[in-house]
Amino acid sequence: MTSGYLNSFDYTIISLYLMLLIGMTFYLKKFASASLEDYLVGGRALPWWMLGASGMASYLDVAGTMVIVSFLYMLGPRGLFIEFRGGAVLVLVLMMLWTGKWHRRSGCLTGAEWMIYRFGDGPGGRFAQLAKAIASIVWLIGMLAYLIKAMGLFLSMLLPFSPMQCAVALIGVAAIYTMFSGFYGVVFTDLLQSLIIIAAVILVSYLAMSEVTDAGSLQVLATQVTGNSQWTTATPEWHTPMPEGYQQYQALIAFAGLYLLRNLFFGMGTGDDPKYFGAKCDADCSKLSFLWTCLMSVRWPMMMGFAVLGLVLVNSLFPDQSVIQDTASLIKQHVPDVTEENWQHVTSALINSPESSDPQLVAKLQAGLGERWKGQLLLVSYHGTVNPERILPAVLLFKIPSGFRGLMLIALLAASMSTFDSNVNMTAGMFVRDIYQKHIRPSAEIRELLVATWIFIAAMVFIGFAFAYNVKSIHEVWDWIIMGLGGGMMMPIILRLYWWRFNGGGFACGMVCGMVAALCQRLLVPDLGPQYQLLFIGGIGLLGSVVGALLTPPTDPEVLRHFYRTTWPFGFWKHLKDELPEPVKQQVTSEHRRDISAVPFALTFQIMIFLVPMLLIVRNWYACAVCSGIAAIALFGLYHIWLRHINIPAPSMDTCSDREVF
């Protein structure tokens, strides 16, 4: 086992990668600066396969990877079912089948501008546009806190700096290239980062399968380390034992079902991603989403490999796990003001600067843990258990050979930068397009708009750091983002697509009520369970949406008619559908029938292709064969119902443009 931090070769690889990013930034800056359309959606000229690969990279990050690895470490392949809450990205199914193309048909540049297209450029539409932009800013702050918290914890295990110092350095680099290269930078750096991620997947999968010779010995090891006697299986149970701090996930099937329903409902309102606004045609929306879904499967064998290596590592570091509880109690005795929020900062200080810490505490830690006390302390949680959120960086530090650590670190940092740049680019676009240009400086030139965007990004990063400092753990903030804040925004986002009577006033009222409820819950009842966050905050968002819609005038009939005839949504639009010529009506009905019928096949296919590579890593050959067969059947059904029809253009819609970037 190797101790210490990265070596000079690792630092060289990381430095070369960062230099390449900076070089790409300056090269792409000239393309991004041509117009606001180029900066926000790449001039609508990027090919679908680039956008699909970019989507895969943008949905990977250190924070999400650390969280998923923590659940896979505790549960084995069944950890996937907890990640129905977000990590399994089940919303991709509905984005692929219909919501992506519905948004693309508007011709808008941002999701907030889309509100004008849907509700008109009157008071209601402008109110909805502003509410959407503000909601996206609040969402971005939550996402930044989530990323900052995770990247700080991750890097502080590999570098001799505090979590906050590490996060500042990484976020600073990501912010610079996002500011100057716009959507071009997002896509092209995502392509580079996708290649690095695939190389990392191959390396970690190989190392994990080399550590364990068969499923039986792996199960014995998992039982000894985690106490989980069903670690290598893929079937969820009604009751699954979980360690302290994670007891809320014991009802695994119930939580998986709740998260599945939440994703399907939330997915019905998604699709306003810049990748869809930047797609050249409806078929490209479908193709980029399908590629995006397939490429997402490559992350799961890497994360399963980290979990397997984590079992081996913990067994090596803690043959007697009672020492973990003793260590946590010892630190609490000597540092009485330690809390769950600042636990990582306290332990990082002990590890990185023992000479500046309490000498009695350091001496007792050395006596109790032995010569490897620094490596062991990295994994001790506030609750006196192994901290599953630190399994990934611990494996990277102790189980990845020197020279390869730099590559692995780049892969994980690349994933985080992709998530950062995608979220920041999308929200910055709403700020500059829908707030600054719409309400503050309508006559602003492109240079002024770009400067406003840069200032906005810098401000968001600063606020994100302030929020991250008060977060207990990354899984806690992720729950709030998805179930609390996301739940509050869910109903107005859905109703705008499926109910003709829903208007700008209802959307704005629902979004404001949902956001305020989520923020109040975070401040007043921070320990509220995620299921209750979704139920109560989502209910408040629904009530505000319906009441706001009914108390304000309906949308202008001509605006509604234009929206329907260019988007072709299904739902409560019968009186507008009846106005269509009969051949067009039949074509629209056929499209809707294909899209809806494909949902169970697409959903099953996605879940199975995520499970299959994980089952390969843990050598559960029978379950792997069963899941592979189910995936093949689901793909066959998806192809015949939907995939072979995606090139049929929507009525009155243009076909793909031949315009290219270079």
N, C-alpha and C positions, 0 to 999 in steps of 0.2 A: 504494500500500500504506500502510495506517495503522499507526503504531506506538504503543506505550504501553499503558495499561490501559483500563478501562471509563471512559465519560464520565458526566457528572452525570445525563443522561437515563436511562442504563442503571441507575445506582444507584437512581434514583427508582422505576423499574419493579420492581426487586428488592425494595426496601423495602415497596412496596405489596403485593407477593405475600406477603412474610413476615408483614405485618400481617393480611392476610386469613386466613392459616393460624392465627395466634394467635386471631383472632376465632372461627373455626370450632371451635377447641379448646374455648373456654369455652362455646360454644353446645351442643356435643355432649357435654360432660362430664356434664350432667344425665341424658342418656339412658344413657350408659355406666355411671353409678354406681347405676343402679336395682337391678341384681343381677349376680352373677358371669356368668350366662348372657348378659346384655346386654353386659357388658364383653368377653367372649371371642368370642361368635359373633353379636352383634347381635340377641339374642333370637330367633334363627331366623325373622326376619320380613322380611329384606331381599329384594327381587325378584332373580330370576336375572340379569337384564341388568346390574344394578348390580354383582353379584358377578363377572360375566364381565369387565366393563370394569375393575374393580379388579384382577383377575388380570393383565390386560395391563400395567397400570401397575406392578404389584408385581414383574414379571419384567423390568423395565427399570431400569437404573442407570448411573451414570457409569462405574463400573468395567467392567461388562460391555460397555458401548458403546465405551469406549476400546479394550478388547481386541479386539472384533470389527472396529472400524475399522482397527486395526493390521494385522489379517490381510487385510482387504479391500484395504488400501493395498498390501500386498505381493503379493497373489495375484489381485485382482479378484474377480468373483462366486464363484470357487472357494473363497474364504475361508470360505464357508458350511460346507464339508465339515469343516474343522477344528473349527468350532463345533458339530458333532454332539456334542462332549464336554459341552455344556451350554447354550451360547448359542442353539442352535436349538430348545431345550426340547422335544425329541422325547418326553419323558416325558408330555407332555400327551395324546398319543394314548391311552395306556392309562388315564390318569386319566379321560379322557372316556368311554371305552368301558365300563370296569367298576370300577376301584379307587375312584373317587370315590363312586359310589353304594353300594359295599360298606361304606365307612366311615360314610356318612351313616345307613345302616340301623341302626347301633348305638345311636343316640340319645345318644352321648357328647359331651363338650365339647372334649376334647383327645386327641391321639394316644397320650399315656401312659395316660390313663384307659381308652382302648380296650383296653389290655392286661388290665385287670380283666375286661372284657366277654369277651375271648377266652380267658383262662386261669383266670378265677375269682379271688375275693378271698382266696385262701390265700397261703402263703409264695411259691409260684412266681409267681403273678400279681402280687403286690406287688413282688417282686424285679424282674420284667420291667418293671413300671410305673416303678420307680425308675431302672432302667438306661436306659429310653427317655428319661426326663426329663434324666438326666445327659448322655446322648449328644447330645440336642438342644442342651444348653447348650454343649458342646464345639463342636458344629457352628456355633452362633451366634457364638462367639468367632472362629472361622475366617472366617465371613462378615463380621463387623465389621472384622477386620483387612484383608480384601480391599477393603471399601468405603472404609475410612479411608485406605488407601494410595492408592487411585485418586482419591478426592476431593481429597486433599492435592496430588497431582501436577497435577490438573486446575485447581484454583482458584489455585494458586500461579503459574500462567502468566498469570492474568487480574487478580490482585490483588497489591498490593505487600507480601505477607506470605509467611512460610515455609509449606511444605506442612502441617506439623503445626498451625500456627495456623489455617490455613484449614479443616482438617478438624475442629478443635475447635469452631469457630463453627457450621459446618453441622450436625454431629452433635448439638450442643447443642440447636439449634432442633428438629430431628427428634425427639430424645428427649423433649422437653417435651410436644409434642402427642401423641406416642404414649402417654406415661404417662397423660395425663388423659382422652383421648377414646376409648381402647380400640379395639375393632373398628369402631365407628361412624366414628371418626376415620380409620381405615385406608381404609374404603370410600369415604367422602365426599371425602376429600382425593385419593384415587386418581381419582375421577371428574373433579375439577377438573384434576388433572395430566394426565389422558388428553387433554382438550381442548387443553391447552397443547402437548402432545407432537405432536398431529396438525397444529397450526398450524406447528410447527417442521419437521415432515416436508415440508410443502408448500413452505416457504421454501427449505430446503436443496436439495430436488430441483430447484426452479426455477433456483437459482444454479448448480448443478452442470451442468445441461443447457445453460445459457447460456454456460458457459465453453468447451465443446467442441462443434464443429459436426458431427462425424461420427465413426464408430467407428474409421476408419483413422487419423485424426490423434490420437485418444485412445490407440490402441495404440502409435503412434510415441512419444508422450510417456511412456507407461508403461514402454516398453522402455528409453528413455533414462534415466529416473529410477530404476527398480527393477531393470532388467536382465531383466525377465520378458517374454518374447516372446509369451506366450499370455494376456495380462492380461484381455482382454475376453471370453474364452471361459468356459463354465460346466461343461466336462467335466473331471473330475479326472484326473491322470496318476499313473503309478506312481512317477515320480521328479520332484520339483519343486524347483528351486534355492531355497534360503532363506538369508538373511543370518546373520551370526554371532550366536549366542544363540538361534537358532530352527532349528538344523539338525535337531532331532529330528522336525520335521514334514515332512521332505523326502519320505518315503514316504507321500504324501497319501492314496492309496486305502487303503493298509493302516491308516493311522490313522483314516480315516473309518469303515472297517468295524469297527475296534475300539471306537470311540466309539459307533457305532450299536448294537452288541451290548450295550455297557455301559448305554446308555440304556434299551433294551428290558428288560433284566434289572432294572435299578433301578426302572423305571417299574412293573413288576409288584408292587412293594411300596409304591408311593406312594399318595396319596389322603387322607392324614390332615391335609389343609389345613383351617383354620377355615372356608374358603368352602364346603367340602362338609359339614362338621358343621353349618353354619348354613343350608344349603339346605333348602327346604320339602318337597321330594319328589325321587324318583329322576329324574323328567323334568327337573327344574331342574338337577340335577347334570350331565346330558348337555348341556342347552342352554347353561348358563354356560360349560362347557368348550369347546363348539364356537365360541361367540362369542369366548372367550378366544383360541383358536387363530387364528381369522380376524383378530382385531385385532392379534395379534403380527406379522402380515405388514407392518404400516405402518411398523415401525421400520427395515426393511431398505433401502428407498429412501433414507431419511435417512442411514443409515450408509454406503451406497454413494456418496451425494452428498458426504459428508465425505471419503471416500477419493479421489474424483476431484479435489476442490478441494485435497486434500493433494498430489497429483501436481503440480498447477499451482504451488502454493506452494513446494514443495521445488525445483522446477526454477528458480523465480525467485530463491530464496535461495542456492542452491548450483549455479550453472552448472558449476563445477568441483568435483566431489564429493571430490577428494583433500584439500581443505582440512578436511574433517570429521575424517579420521584425524589430521591435523596438530594440530588443535585439542584433541582428546582426549589426545594425547601430551603436549602443552604443559601441560595442567592436571595430569596425573599427575606431571610433572617438578616442578612448583611446589607441589603438594599431595601429598606422598608417602604420606600416610595415607588418601588417598581410596580407597573401595571401591565395588563395585557397589551395595551397600546404601545408602550415604550420598551417592552421586553426585548425586542430585537436590537434596539439601540444599546441597551445595557449589556447584553451578551456580546455584541460586536465590539464594544469598548474593552471588555475583559479579554477578548481574543486578540484584538489588534494592538492594544496598549496596556498589557498587564502591569508594566512598571508604573503606570499612572493610576492604577486601580487600587482597591483595598488589598494590602499585602496579605492580610490574614485570610481573606476570601480566596485569593489566588492560590495561596499555599494549601488550603483545604481542598480546592478543586483539583490541584495537582495530586494531592495525596489520595483523594477518592477515585479519580478517574485514571490516573497514571500518566505516562508520557504522551499519550494521544489525547489529552484532555481538551485541547483546542478543537480538534475535529469532532469529538463527541459533544462538546458544548453547543456546537452549531445546530445540532439536531434536537436539543432539549427544548420543549415547549413550556409555556407559562403554567400549563396544567400538570406538568410532571410526566408527560408522555413524549413519545417521538413526535416531533413536529412534521406532519406529512407534507406541508407546503414547502419544506426545505429538502425534501428527498432529491428533487431534480438537481439543484446546485451541489448538494453533497456528493451525488453520484458523479457529476461532472468533475468535481475536484479530486475525488479519491479513486474512481473506477475507470476513468477515461485516460488512456496512455498520454504521456507528455508529447507534445507536438500536435496531437489531435484535439487537445482541449481548445486551442485557438479556433479551429474549424467549427467545433461544436458551439463555442461561445458566439461566433459570428452568426451561425445558423439561428440561434435563439434570439440574438439581438436583432438580426434581420427581420425575424418574424414580428418582434415587438415594434420595430420601426415601421413595418408595413401597416400594422394596425393603427399606429399613431398617425401616420401620414394620411391614411384613408379617411379616418374620422375627422381630423383637423381640416383637411381639404374640403370635405363636404360641408362642414359647419361654417368655415370661413367663407365659402361661397354664398351661403345664406346671409351671412352678416353683410358682405359687401354688396350683394345683388339686391337683397330684400329689405335691408335696413338702411345702409349707408347711401346707396344709389337711389333707392326708392323714396326715402324720407328726409335725408340730410343733404345730399349733394347730387341731385338728378343730372346736372350738367357736367359731372366730373369726367375727366379724361382717363384713359387706361392707366397712365402712370400714377395718378392720384389714387385710383381704385386699388392698385397693387400695394402702394404704401399703406393704405388703410387696412388692407388684408394682413400685411406684416405686423402692424401694431396690434391688431386684434389677436393674432396667433400668440404673440409674446405675452399679452395680458392673460389669455386663457391658460398658458403654461404656468404663470405665476399663481393664479387662483387655484389651479389643480394641485400645486405643491402644498398650498395652505390647507386644502381639504384632506390631502393624503396623510398629513401629519397626525390627524385625529382618527385614523381608521385602525381598528384592531387587527384585521386580517383581510387578505385578498378575497377569500370566499365570502366574507361578510359583506364587503362593499359590492361584490358581484351580485349577491342576492338582492341587495337594495336596488341596484341599477335595473336588473331584469324584472323583479317581482313588484318592487315598490314604485320607482319612477316609471318603469316601462308599463306597469299595470295601470298607473294613473293616466298615461297617454294613450293606452290601447284603444278604448272605445271610440273616441272622436276620430282616430286614425282609420278605424274600420268603417264607421258609419259614412264617412265622406264618399266611399266607393260604392256602397250598396243601397243607399236610401235617398231617393230623389228629394224628399222634403228636408233633408239635413242641409243646413246653410252655414254661412260664414260665422254668424253669431253663435250658433250651436257648437261649431268646431272650437272657436276661441274660448267660449265659456267652459267647455269640457276640458280643454288643455290646461287652462289656468286652474280650474278646480283640482284636476289631477296632480298638477305640479305642486300646488300649495299643500295638498294633502300629503304628498310624498315627502316634501321638505319638513312639514310639521312632524310627521311620524319619525323622520330621521333625528330631529332635534329633541322630541319629547318622549318617544317610545322606541329608542334605537334597537332594543332587543326583541321587537315583535317578529314572530315567525314569518318566513317568506310566504307561506300559504295564506296567512291572514293579511299580509301586505297586499297580495293580489286581490283578495276578496273585498276588503274594505276600501282600499284606495281605488281599485278598479270600479267598484260600485259608485264611489263619489264622482269619478270621471264620467261614468255612464249617466248618472242623474244630472250632472251639470250639462252634458251634451244635449240630452233630450229636452230639458227645461229651457235651455238657451235657444234651441232650435224653434220650439213652439211659441216662445215669447217674442221672437223677432220675425220680420217678414220673410216669405219664401224667396229663393233665388229667382232672378229674372228668367222667365220661361225661355227666352232666346239663348241665354247663356247655358241653361240646362240642355237645350236641344243641341247646341253646338258641342257641348261636352259629350253627350251621349253618342252623337253620330261620328265622333272622331275616336272615342275610347272603346265603345261597345262593351260596357260592363254588364254583368248579370246581377240579379237582386231585385229590388223593388223599383223597377223602371218600366213597368208594363205599358203605361199610357204613352210613353215615348217610343217603345218598341213597336207598338201598334201603328205608328205613323210611317214605318219603313215600308218600302216596296216588298212584295211577297218574296221574290228571289233573295233579296238582301236579308230579310228576316230569317229565312231558312238557313242561310249561310252563318248568320250570327248564332242561331240556335245550335247548329252543328258544332261550332267552335266551343260554345259553352259546355255542351255535352261531353266533348272530348276532354276539355280541361278538367272538369270536375271528376269524371270517371277515372282519370289517370292518377288521382291523389293517392289511393291506397297502394298502388303499384310503385309509384315514385317513392313514397315514404318507406315501404318495405325494402326496396332496393337500396336506399341510402343507409338504413340501419344495418342491413346485412353486410354491405361492403365495408362498413366500419368495424363490425365484429370479426369478420373473416381473418384479416391480418393479425389481429390481437390473439385469436385462438391459435394461429400458426406459431406465434412467439412462445405461447405457454404450452405448445405441443398437445393441445386437445384436438386430436385428429378427427374424432367422430363429430364433435360439435362443429368443427370447421367445415367438414363435408356437408353436413346438414344445412348450415348457413349459406354455403356456396350454391347448393341446389335451390334454396329459396330465392337467393339473389338472381339466379339465372331465370327462374320462372317469372319473377317480378319484372325483370328487364324485357323478357319476351312480351308480357302483357303491356308494358309501358310503350314498347316500340309499336305494337299493332294499334293501340288505342290512340296514341298521341305523337310519338316521336316521328313517325313517317309522314305526318301531316303538317309539320311546322313550317314548311316552305309555302303553304297556301297563304296568300296575302289577305289581310283584313279588307273588307269592302272600302273602296275609296282611298286606300292607303298606298303610298308609294312603295315600290320595291327597293331593294338594297341599292345604295349609291355606289358608284365606282370610284369615288374620291379616296385617295390614300394619303398617308402622312408625308412620306418622303418620296 
